[in-house]
Amino acid sequence: MTMPGPDVTPNIHDLAFVKGLFDEMAGTYERVNFITSFGFSRRWRRQFIQKLALQPGMTVCDLMCGMGECWTAVRHGLRDEGRILALDISNGMLHGALRNRPKLGQIAITVSRQDACSTSLPAESVDCVMAGFGLKTLSDGQLATLFQEVRRILKPGGVFSFVEVSVPSNQFLKKPYMFYLKRIIPLVGRLLRGNPSNYRYLGIYSERFGNCRRVMPLLANEGLVAEYHDYFMGCATGVSGHKPAATSSIEA
């Protein structure tokens, strides 16, 4: 992907831009993420997946699945009985996911290139919907569309959980944390032979996104019941909840 020049302001929420960004980062993403997160990204993945209260036999849709970094925690919850439907728009990330799939043993995992906001999944076909660190790449309009899709594909009573790197509300933590996201992580990317400009966008996405409180009204608009969560003093935030079960009409 050819990144825009310094005098060009890209639409960072454009689907083609996001796809190209993650296609190019795919070769170094796992190593950079492991080194720069100090283990917190793994912890946050476990924590937000615990909100799903997974049970054996469930069908879990992993939107914006990346390289399948969440699957170990999902597999633990399903105890190898169930299936994962993994979707992403980035071919590079999906290639990494396919490389990682054999490490997950016998659990059924289907990987496909799809836009999370407009999937081919049948209505009311999954028990759980999740996404780890993908919300920040979406505009407000795209987020609204995403949650329409979440409502559409979830079974009545189905559950969801999302987590995102966020801007801490603590002013003493906010400045150094954002400096780390926007300045240090791109340097690590360069050291590992990645394009630092690509990793700089991750900090820009996080700064623009803020935290997951912004999606609470969007979820409510779709009739989804949601709860907000802080992780490690707001360095990551999340939302989890459920789609209300259908109520039967009672004749008088």
C-alpha positions in Angstrom: 0.0 0.0 0.0 1.2 3.5 -0.8 0.5 5.7 2.1 -0.7 9.3 1.5 2.0 12.0 1.3 2.5 14.5 4.1 0.2 17.1 2.4 -2.7 14.6 2.0 -5.2 14.0 4.7 -6.6 10.4 4.2 -10.0 9.3 5.1 -8.8 6.8 7.8 -12.2 5.2 8.0 -12.4 4.4 4.3 -12.7 0.6 3.9 -10.0 0.4 1.3 -7.6 2.5 3.4 -8.2 0.3 6.5 -7.7 -2.8 4.4 -4.5 -1.6 2.9 -3.2 -0.4 6.3 -3.6 -3.8 7.9 -2.5 -5.8 4.8 0.8 -3.9 5.0 1.2 -4.3 8.8 0.4 -8.0 8.8 4.0 -9.1 8.4 5.1 -7.4 11.7 1.9 -7.0 13.6 2.1 -10.0 15.8 5.7 -9.2 17.0 5.0 -5.5 17.5 1.8 -6.2 19.4 3.5 -8.7 21.7 6.5 -6.5 22.5 4.6 -3.2 22.9 1.7 -4.4 24.9 3.8 -5.9 27.8 1.2 -8.6 28.0 -1.8 -6.3 28.6 -3.4 -7.0 25.3 -3.6 -10.7 26.1 -5.0 -9.9 29.5 -7.6 -7.5 28.0 -8.6 -10.2 25.5 -9.2 -12.7 28.2 -11.2 -10.2 30.3 -13.5 -9.1 27.5 -14.2 -12.6 26.4 -15.0 -13.7 30.0 -17.9 -11.2 29.7 -19.5 -13.6 27.1 -19.8 -16.4 29.7 -19.2 -18.9 26.8 -20.7 -22.4 27.0 -19.8 -25.6 25.0 -21.7 -25.8 21.7 -22.0 -22.0 21.1 -21.4 -20.4 17.7 -19.1 -17.4 18.2 -18.7 -14.7 15.5 -15.3 -13.0 15.7 -15.7 -9.7 13.8 -12.5 -8.0 12.6 -10.7 -11.1 13.8 -7.2 -10.0 12.8 -4.8 -13.0 13.2 -7.0 -14.9 15.6 -5.4 -13.5 18.7 -8.7 -14.0 20.7 -9.2 -17.6 19.7 -7.3 -19.3 22.6 -9.5 -17.6 25.1 -12.6 -18.5 23.1 -11.6 -22.1 22.8 -11.1 -22.3 26.5 -14.6 -21.1 27.1 -16.1 -23.4 24.5 -14.0 -26.3 25.7 -13.5 -27.4 22.1 -17.3 -27.8 21.6 -18.7 -25.2 19.3 -17.4 -23.1 16.4 -15.8 -19.8 15.6 -16.8 -17.8 12.5 -13.9 -15.4 11.9 -14.3 -12.4 9.6 -11.9 -9.7 8.5 -11.4 -7.4 5.4 -7.6 -7.7 5.4 -6.1 -10.5 3.3 -2.8 -10.1 5.2 -4.5 -10.6 8.6 -6.5 -13.5 7.4 -3.4 -15.2 6.1 -1.9 -14.9 9.6 -5.2 -16.2 11.1 -5.0 -19.3 8.8 -1.4 -19.9 9.9 -2.5 -19.7 13.6 -5.6 -21.9 13.2 -3.8 -25.3 13.5 -2.5 -24.3 16.9 -6.1 -24.3 18.2 -6.6 -28.1 18.0 -9.9 -29.6 16.8 -12.3 -26.7 17.4 -14.2 -25.7 14.3 -13.0 -22.4 12.9 -14.2 -20.8 9.6 -12.2 -17.9 8.3 -13.5 -15.6 5.6 -12.9 -12.2 4.1 -16.0 -10.1 4.9 -16.9 -6.6 5.9 -18.0 -6.7 9.6 -20.7 -4.1 8.8 -22.3 -6.2 6.1 -21.8 -10.0 6.5 -23.3 -12.9 4.7 -24.3 -14.6 7.9 -28.0 -15.6 8.2 -30.2 -13.6 10.6 -30.3 -14.8 14.2 -27.6 -17.4 13.5 -25.0 -16.9 16.2 -24.9 -17.1 20.0 -22.1 -14.6 20.5 -20.6 -11.6 18.7 -17.2 -10.2 19.7 -14.5 -7.9 18.4 -11.1 -7.2 19.8 -9.5 -3.8 19.1 -11.4 -3.2 15.8 -14.0 -0.6 16.8 -11.6 2.4 16.6 -11.1 2.0 12.8 -14.8 2.7 12.3 -16.5 6.1 11.9 -19.7 6.9 13.9 -21.8 6.0 10.9 -20.0 2.7 10.4 -20.3 1.9 14.1 -24.1 2.4 13.9 -24.2 0.1 10.9 -22.0 -2.5 12.7 -24.4 -2.7 15.6 -27.3 -3.1 13.3 -25.5 -6.1 11.9 -24.8 -7.4 15.4 -28.5 -7.2 16.2 -29.4 -8.9 13.0 -27.1 -11.9 13.3 -27.5 -12.5 17.1 -30.0 -15.0 18.2 -32.6 -13.7 20.7 -30.8 -13.8 24.1 -27.4 -13.8 22.4 -24.5 -12.0 23.9 -21.8 -9.6 22.7 -18.5 -8.2 23.9 -16.1 -5.6 22.5 -12.8 -4.2 23.7 -10.8 -1.3 22.5 -7.5 0.6 23.3 -8.7 3.9 24.7 -7.7 7.3 25.9 -7.5 7.2 29.8 -9.6 9.8 31.6 -6.8 10.1 34.3 -4.9 13.2 33.2 -1.6 12.0 34.8 -1.8 8.8 32.7 -3.3 10.2 29.5 -0.4 12.2 28.3 2.4 9.5 28.7 0.1 6.8 27.4 -0.9 8.6 24.3 2.8 9.6 23.7 3.6 5.9 23.9 0.9 4.9 21.4 1.7 7.7 18.9 5.5 7.9 19.2 7.1 4.8 20.8 5.1 2.1 19.1 5.9 3.4 15.6 9.6 3.3 16.6 9.3 -0.3 17.6 7.5 -1.0 14.3 10.5 0.5 12.5 13.0 -1.6 14.5 11.1 -4.8 13.5 11.1 -3.7 9.8 7.6 -2.4 9.7 6.5 0.9 8.3 6.4 3.4 11.3 3.8 5.5 9.4 1.4 2.6 9.6 1.8 2.1 13.3 1.4 5.8 13.9 -2.2 5.5 12.6 -3.0 3.1 15.4 -2.4 6.0 17.9 -4.5 8.4 15.7 -7.4 5.9 15.6 -7.2 5.5 19.4 -7.1 9.3 20.0 -10.1 9.9 17.8 -12.1 7.0 19.2 -11.7 8.1 22.8 -13.4 5.2 24.7 -16.3 2.8 24.4 -18.7 5.1 26.2 -19.3 6.6 22.7 -20.9 3.4 21.5 -23.4 3.0 24.3 -26.1 5.1 22.7 -25.6 3.3 19.4 -26.2 0.0 21.0 -29.2 1.3 22.8 -30.6 2.5 19.5 -30.6 -1.1 18.3 -32.4 -2.4 21.4 -29.2 -4.0 22.7 -28.7 -4.1 26.4 -25.1 -3.0 27.2 -22.7 -2.4 30.1 -19.5 -0.3 30.0 -16.2 -1.6 31.3 -12.8 0.0 32.2 -9.6 -2.0 31.9 -6.4 -0.9 33.6 -7.5 2.7 34.5 -9.1 3.2 31.1 -6.1 2.3 28.9 -8.6 -0.1 27.4 -12.4 0.0 27.6 -15.2 -2.3 26.5 -18.9 -2.9 26.3 -20.8 -6.2 26.8 -24.4 -7.2 26.9 -27.1 -9.1 25.2 -29.9 -9.0 22.7 -33.2 -9.3 24.5 -35.0 -12.6 24.0 -38.2 -12.4 22.0 -41.3 -12.0 24.1 -44.3 -14.0 23.3 -47.6 -12.2 23.1 -50.3 -13.4 25.5 -53.9 -13.3 24.4 -56.4 -12.0 26.9 
